[in-house]
Amino acid sequence: INEKWNMISRTIIPVISQTDVTGKGNTETGLGDIVQSIFFSPKEAKNGLVWGVGPVLLLPTATDNVLGANKWGLGPNALILKIQGQWTYGALANHIWSYAGNGPNDISATFLQPFITYANKSGASFTIASENTQSWDNDIFGGFTGIYYSKVVKFGKQMMQLGGGPKVFYGNNAFNPDWGIRANIILLFPK
């Protein structure tokens, strides 16, 4: 945004397909709620340390009421990571409180995502990450750990990272599946 500061945007648009969650034999497929994170970060990393802070927004964009909270949410957001050679490790954390919407439950949820990535010189990377959410209003904890492979590719002039891998769930959230698959497309806009 200027000579000293970057603005980093992270948008999560979940595409969900679930079976037997709302009832035996029921299947719902569609978009979930979008989580939009904005980080303001110093442009220059010192000793490989990168950090950022800013807001996180929950947007009620679910295409089916059972795929989202039907609430607007807002809260603080922070990221810290260390780049050391071909290794990157750190964590992202946020907290969202609902402030409007027609959903039946208020939201007060903390999210923590520690990660470690090894990137090779060909643009491929291997990541182990865990995503954990504590819902304070109903004392539910849930999360998963995943192992992912990704690769930077170019389509025309657009650079992007394509990736994915398996994930295993844990916690006391009754709606957690046993396993899942993550696939992601990240558009890259280098300087």
PLY file of the C-alpha trace (Angstrom):
ply
format ascii 1.0
element vertex 191
property float x
property float y
property float z
element edge 190
property int vertex1
property int vertex2
end_header
0.00 0.00 0.00
3.07 2.24 0.32
6.87 2.04 0.60
6.78 0.55 4.12
3.58 -1.51 4.31
1.91 -4.37 2.42
-1.76 -5.25 2.52
-2.31 -9.02 2.24
-5.75 -10.40 1.43
-6.75 -14.00 2.20
-10.20 -15.08 1.02
-11.63 -18.49 1.92
-14.58 -19.53 -0.29
-15.62 -23.00 0.90
-17.32 -25.38 -1.53
-19.07 -28.01 0.58
-20.64 -31.37 -0.18
-21.96 -33.29 2.82
-24.05 -36.42 3.28
-25.89 -37.73 6.39
-25.16 -34.54 8.41
-28.70 -33.11 8.61
-30.36 -36.53 8.46
-29.84 -40.04 7.16
-29.66 -39.94 3.36
-29.66 -36.12 3.14
-27.04 -34.47 0.93
-26.29 -30.76 0.71
-23.88 -29.20 -1.75
-23.01 -25.55 -2.28
-21.01 -22.59 -1.05
-20.35 -21.99 2.63
-19.75 -18.65 4.34
-16.81 -16.63 3.03
-14.08 -15.66 5.50
-12.14 -12.58 4.36
-8.89 -11.77 6.16
-6.88 -8.60 5.66
-3.35 -8.27 7.06
-1.24 -5.14 7.22
2.41 -6.17 7.28
5.76 -4.35 7.14
7.10 -4.53 3.59
10.55 -5.56 4.74
11.00 -8.85 6.59
13.70 -8.69 9.26
15.73 -11.90 9.72
13.08 -13.81 7.76
10.33 -12.83 10.22
7.03 -11.75 8.67
4.03 -10.60 10.67
0.70 -9.00 9.96
-2.42 -7.84 11.78
-5.84 -6.67 10.65
-9.53 -7.55 10.56
-11.27 -10.81 9.67
-14.81 -10.73 8.27
-17.41 -13.50 8.12
-19.80 -13.02 5.19
-23.08 -15.03 5.16
-22.78 -16.34 1.59
-23.89 -19.95 2.12
-26.19 -21.20 -0.63
-28.05 -23.43 1.87
-28.84 -22.54 5.51
-27.19 -25.74 6.76
-23.89 -24.85 5.03
-23.37 -21.59 6.93
-24.17 -19.62 10.07
-26.41 -16.98 8.41
-24.56 -14.36 10.48
-22.23 -11.45 9.78
-19.04 -11.59 11.85
-15.98 -9.48 12.58
-12.84 -9.72 14.69
-9.06 -9.40 14.96
-6.64 -11.36 12.82
-2.88 -12.01 13.17
-0.19 -13.90 11.29
3.44 -14.58 12.15
5.85 -16.67 10.15
9.56 -17.31 9.81
11.30 -18.00 6.50
14.52 -19.94 6.98
16.07 -21.19 3.74
13.53 -23.44 2.06
11.47 -23.78 5.27
8.55 -21.58 6.33
6.77 -22.05 9.63
4.36 -20.05 11.73
0.73 -19.60 12.66
-2.38 -17.67 11.78
-4.96 -16.82 14.45
-8.24 -14.92 14.57
-11.39 -14.50 16.62
-14.82 -13.81 15.14
-17.87 -12.43 16.95
-21.20 -12.26 15.14
-22.89 -8.86 15.07
-25.89 -9.27 12.75
-27.88 -11.83 10.78
-30.76 -14.26 11.12
-28.87 -17.39 12.20
-30.13 -19.12 15.34
-26.79 -19.01 17.20
-24.40 -16.19 18.03
-20.76 -16.73 17.10
-17.75 -16.34 19.36
-15.05 -18.51 17.81
-11.25 -18.62 17.96
-9.30 -20.07 15.04
-5.64 -21.22 15.16
-3.66 -22.58 12.20
-0.03 -23.60 12.83
1.89 -24.71 9.73
5.28 -25.78 8.41
6.23 -25.86 4.72
9.23 -27.05 2.77
9.55 -25.48 -0.70
11.92 -26.86 -3.29
13.53 -24.82 -6.06
11.16 -26.07 -8.78
8.15 -24.27 -7.23
6.75 -27.32 -5.44
6.06 -27.39 -1.70
5.05 -29.84 1.00
3.01 -28.59 3.97
1.76 -29.98 7.27
-0.92 -27.74 8.77
-3.54 -27.97 11.45
-6.73 -25.89 11.58
-8.49 -25.64 14.94
-11.65 -23.80 15.98
-12.97 -23.32 19.51
-16.60 -22.19 19.67
-16.91 -20.50 23.06
-20.72 -20.17 23.11
-21.35 -23.90 22.96
-18.01 -25.37 24.14
-17.28 -27.18 20.88
-13.72 -27.77 19.68
-12.94 -29.19 16.27
-10.08 -29.31 13.86
-8.04 -31.27 11.40
-4.47 -31.90 10.36
-3.57 -32.15 6.70
-0.58 -32.99 4.55
-0.53 -31.07 1.27
1.46 -30.87 -1.93
1.34 -27.78 -4.14
3.05 -26.46 -7.23
3.38 -22.99 -8.75
2.29 -22.99 -12.39
1.61 -20.39 -15.07
-1.55 -20.21 -17.21
-0.89 -17.58 -19.84
0.45 -14.63 -17.87
-1.30 -15.60 -14.62
0.81 -17.37 -11.99
-1.04 -19.58 -9.54
-0.44 -22.27 -6.99
-2.39 -25.51 -7.36
-2.43 -27.92 -4.47
-4.22 -30.39 -2.29
-4.04 -33.39 -0.03
-5.79 -35.43 2.65
-6.89 -34.24 6.08
-7.93 -36.08 9.25
-10.42 -34.56 11.73
-10.50 -34.58 15.55
-12.27 -32.88 18.45
-15.72 -33.01 20.04
-17.61 -31.44 17.10
-20.37 -33.94 16.26
-20.44 -32.69 12.64
-16.76 -33.46 11.96
-16.24 -36.06 9.26
-13.57 -38.73 9.73
-11.49 -37.47 6.81
-11.52 -34.98 3.97
-9.64 -33.69 0.96
-8.42 -30.15 0.42
-7.89 -28.73 -3.04
-6.86 -25.14 -3.58
-6.18 -22.63 -6.33
-4.26 -19.55 -5.24
-3.80 -16.69 -7.70
-0.36 -15.10 -7.37
0.44 -11.49 -8.20
4.19 -11.05 -7.69
5.84 -7.63 -7.87
0 1
1 2
2 3
3 4
4 5
5 6
6 7
7 8
8 9
9 10
10 11
11 12
12 13
13 14
14 15
15 16
16 17
17 18
18 19
19 20
20 21
21 22
22 23
23 24
24 25
25 26
26 27
27 28
28 29
29 30
30 31
31 32
32 33
33 34
34 35
35 36
36 37
37 38
38 39
39 40
40 41
41 42
42 43
43 44
44 45
45 46
46 47
47 48
48 49
49 50
50 51
51 52
52 53
53 54
54 55
55 56
56 57
57 58
58 59
59 60
60 61
61 62
62 63
63 64
64 65
65 66
66 67
67 68
68 69
69 70
70 71
71 72
72 73
73 74
74 75
75 76
76 77
77 78
78 79
79 80
80 81
81 82
82 83
83 84
84 85
85 86
86 87
87 88
88 89
89 90
90 91
91 92
92 93
93 94
94 95
95 96
96 97
97 98
98 99
99 100
100 101
101 102
102 103
103 104
104 105
105 106
106 107
107 108
108 109
109 110
110 111
111 112
112 113
113 114
114 115
115 116
116 117
117 118
118 119
119 120
120 121
121 122
122 123
123 124
124 125
125 126
126 127
127 128
128 129
129 130
130 131
131 132
132 133
133 134
134 135
135 136
136 137
137 138
138 139
139 140
140 141
141 142
142 143
143 144
144 145
145 146
146 147
147 148
148 149
149 150
150 151
151 152
152 153
153 154
154 155
155 156
156 157
157 158
158 159
159 160
160 161
161 162
162 163
163 164
164 165
165 166
166 167
167 168
168 169
169 170
170 171
171 172
172 173
173 174
174 175
175 176
176 177
177 178
178 179
179 180
180 181
181 182
182 183
183 184
184 185
185 186
186 187
187 188
188 189
189 190
